[in-house]
Amino acid sequence: MAREKKPVHKVQMTEGKRNIIHQLLEEYDIQSAEDIQDALKDLLGGTIKEMMEAEMDDHLGYEKPERSDSDDYRNGYMMLEYK
C-alpha cells in the first residue's frame, strides 16, 4: 500500500517578512547557524518569560510589584517605597 504524501506548506514571502528578516540579520549580526540559534534564544527567552509572568499575574490576581493580603505571593519580589 502506497503512503499518502503530506501536502507541502509553502510560506509566502511578503515584503513585511523580508523587512523583519533584514532587521534581525542586522541586529544580531547573523553569520552562521549558531548566530541564528543565539538570536532565537534571545528573542524567545524574553517572550516566554513575559508570557509566564502574565500567567502568574492572572493566577494570583495581581501584578508582580503589587502586594496582596493573601498568603499566595511571589517569592523574592517586593516593591519598596522610599519617602
Secondary structure, DSSP 4 states (H G I P E B T S, - for coil): -PPPPPPP-PPP--HHHHHHHHHHHHHHT--SHHHHHHHHHHHHHHHHHHHHHHHHHHHHTS-TT---SSS---TT-------
